[in-house]
């Protein structure tokens, strides 16, 4: 699978599914499966076995947590106008410093919004 356009901490909007239209922050990204976990989206109830910790406190019960959704169902929100946008990239030249004090020019990729052209 090609590289993902979504990173941890991005604000995304859900495009399809039961939580369509909800915006949330990306908590975790799984590039090997192409899935992301978004805060407050695709919440499931997980039943855990009741047990005891080493201090004697009881653990277990029903826990509500977020489940992963496919990355194709989310789109990054443009911070400029709070609408979903595609993500592009632009090369930027930066000046870097070596440990001996000399400098050199290098390029780096910057993620930009296709809608407004601003940095993400």
ABEGO torsion letter per residue (X at the ends): XBBBABBBGBBBBBABEAABGBBBBBABBBAAAGBBBBBGBGBBBBBBBBBBBAAGBBBEEBBBBBBBBBAAABBBBBAAAGBBBBBBBBBBBBBBBBAAGBBBBBBBBBBBBAAAGBBX
